[in-house]
Amino acid sequence: MTPETILVIGGTGKTGRRVVARLRERGVPVRAVSRAGDVRFDWEDRATWKAALDGASAAYIVPLDTAPSRTPDLVAQAVACGVGRLVLLSARGADIPGYFGPTFDGGPHIEGEEAVRASGVPWTVLRPGWFAQNFSEGAFRDEVAAGELGLYAGDGAASFVDAEDVAAVAVAALTGPGHEGRVYELSGPRALTVDEALAEIGRATGHRARYLPLDAAAYRARLMSRGVSEAEAAVWADALKPIRTSWEAPVLDGVARALGRPPRDFAEFARAEAARGAWRA
């Protein structure tokens, strides 16, 4: 049964806006909320929560990646407001101590997972790895377009997951049966190093960006030279650990389990993004 109104918290973000688009294509009533969404929602301002939650019968929750987690309080208020189904965007490795660097250890994702599990309503948890879209619309895009991507990732590999697949799994969990109480570990169909990912983008665009492996100090300095704070640069260095160590390399079965089809390959992602002009200067 399709819920009457689905709330999408983070409705303008990488996965949230794709969830909103897919739901609207199906004719499902959607309330997209964010600091700049249809309805204002701010994780830091609890006075904005009730208006977002009232009248929603299911919710897709994109949490803050900061500690302490605000997700448990949001979940409690959602249930009190009558939200009857919760789909939480978590992260690959959330349950593995040391998966990320020190700035993430004991981080907010596992607290959010525990909250939805204990909520008393049907829940689904999504644990995607690094998004392919980081190369086309996220943190790496400008450097790829400029011709050189410098990262503290060494020769590690990741099975980059397409945000379109993450959104498709979220919509399935929000609108259909059989996903209750499940944790979907989401990845792409094969592992690539950063250099191999850039090669795929080069084949799609005709312009091959160079990969520049950096050590931790050089990477942080590179970010700070572009206006990133020292604290945020440290977070990025820690966040790259699962790629650097190839912990993101194993291919996971969540997309196939949820959708009955394989995940989209990075090469297909690169062709689609090149066609829409993602890397044009």
Protein Blocks (a to p, Z undefined) as FASTA:
>chain_A
ZZfbdcdehilbmklmmmmmmmmmnopacddddfklmbdcdfklmklmmmmmgopabdcd
dddfbdcdfklmmmmmmmmnopabdcddddehklmghkacfklgopaklmmmmmmmmnop
acddddddddfklmmmmmmlmmmmnopacddebjadcddddfklmmmmmmmmmmmghieo
iacddddfbdcdfklmmmmmmmmnopacddddddfklmmmmmmmnopafklmmmmmmmmm
mmmnommmpccfklmmmnopacddfklmmmmmmmnopmgZZ
